[in-house]
């Protein structure tokens, strides 16, 4: 009898992309193989102080508060010496914890969704004597930090030829790197019509006769949102505006105050939502950061994007993908962002232009392919 498959998915809470990708793959594998068991575990437990400080808390502070910190940390992390130093610092507790989890769960397969966890896995499994398939799913699509490919003995799943070339340039054998489709939440792949958009606008209380601007920035909200809203007020914007604040309660409360004081602006303020797909589909243009998951979700729904910020080098490739394919713009200043939104939404040929542009954009989001690769064990 064939052994029942049990997957151990390892992630960290450094941004939403790692865990969201893991969730998409979990659902996809269980759809194709209902008997498969998937256990998702944060690779750093609460006692891993250094790991949380460097990667989880450090990531949040450096990307949302002290931006220069991330640029410095990123550039240092591209160097093999600093990669090795970080791994050695985290080695004692991280290996102890991962070994404990692997012994408890006894998986047939382990998939790492974060580069900070991957370097420990091969040696842990080898010492255990267990036969476990090891895979790393690289969640940065284009400009991939070198830390992802630290261990040349692992098998890697990447989203682009650019990512594959990066891995090969760092010494990973070509046959250990496979290009796979983007791991996309299936909600964004459901086709929708103009009538569907009308129903979604009714559902969420939007004006049916107005174009809609959506501002979204992941779990921590969008930078410059307040300045853009103020510009909408001063210019008496004729379009609706939706802002997703994520976990930023202070910004949400402030914007709700602005909404109350400016009833003529059709402003809709949201906190953290689990129906982002619906807000994307009812919108006409999206202002966002260059996070890979949200970017591909928005572009799959054929909505043009204005990228107001990308994380130093790591997300540069995401921004360039949108700009080079003429489905997005990189604009940082709130005034210039507002002017571009007006230009797009008031263009009488807007819908026609977008339809032609997106018809030429090819994004492979058949996540079933990736799930089959994992279910077929060492098939590459």
PyMOL commands that set and color helices and strands:
alter all, ss='L'
color gray80, all
select helices_A, chain A and resi 17-32+49-64+67-77+80-105+115-128+146-149+161-169+174-176+186-189+194-204+218-220+225-234+249-261+276-282+292-300+316-324+334-345+350-359+367-375
alter helices_A, ss='H'
color red, helices_A
select strands_A, chain A and resi 6-11+37-42+109-112+133-137+155-158+177-179+212-216+240-244+267-270+285-289+304-309+328-330
alter strands_A, ss='S'
color yellow, strands_A
deselect
rebuild
show_as cartoon
